[in-house]
């Protein structure tokens, strides 16, 4: 995960936008998601990221750049999987600006294999624990090649 963290710093986030303007705060939020262990702090970070890169159903420039990190976090932070799953599904269904749509959807599809492996590994009890809805599984199946 350290290699991906170093890549985080190589993106010109300050030149990208999200719901509240400059996305210069996104790398710090993502880094916190990698490093923090406290559940409340992680939830707060996820909520802030969600609001920034997927605000009221709208997808922003920074969204596409955040997706590879979300996919990586999904693989390595079990306590974030449910929240990341729902965010990625929501992003895929979001309102895209023409310039953003291709990049974000391409990145989502790259990470979809990780979601598929995760979902396939869940039994019914675990699915209930993650509060994944039947609609989520249905949408996920539609997204997969």
Residue pairs with C-beta under 8 A, 6 or more apart in sequence:
1 34
1 72
1 76
4 68
4 69
4 72
5 31
5 34
8 27
8 30
8 31
8 69
9 27
11 27
11 65
13 22
13 23
13 24
13 25
13 26
13 27
13 62
13 65
14 22
14 23
14 24
16 22
16 23
16 26
16 60
16 61
16 62
16 65
17 23
17 60
17 61
17 62
18 26
18 52
18 53
18 55
18 60
18 61
18 62
18 63
19 51
19 52
19 53
19 55
19 56
19 58
19 60
20 52
20 55
23 52
23 53
23 60
23 61
23 62
23 65
25 52
26 49
26 52
26 53
26 62
26 65
26 66
29 45
29 48
29 49
29 52
30 49
30 66
30 69
30 73
32 41
32 42
32 45
33 42
33 45
33 46
33 49
33 69
33 73
33 77
33 80
34 73
34 76
34 77
36 42
36 45
39 79
42 79
42 80
43 83
46 80
46 83
46 84
46 87
49 66
49 87
50 83
50 87
52 60
52 62
53 59
53 60
53 62
53 63
53 66
53 91
54 63
54 87
54 90
54 91
54 94
57 90
57 94
57 95
58 94
58 95
59 91
59 94
59 95
59 96
59 97
59 100
59 101
59 104
60 97
60 100
61 99
61 100
63 91
63 94
63 100
63 104
64 100
64 103
64 104
64 106
64 107
67 88
67 91
67 104
67 107
67 108
67 110
67 111
68 107
68 110
68 111
70 84
70 87
70 88
70 111
71 88
71 107
71 110
71 111
71 114
73 80
73 84
74 80
74 81
74 84
74 85
74 88
74 111
74 114
74 115
74 118
75 114
81 118
81 130
82 130
82 131
82 132
85 115
85 118
85 130
85 132
85 136
86 136
88 108
88 111
88 115
89 136
89 139
89 140
91 104
91 108
92 105
92 108
92 139
92 143
93 139
94 104
96 104
96 105
108 143
109 143
109 145
112 140
112 143
112 144
115 140
116 140
116 144
119 132
119 137
119 140
122 130
122 132
127 137
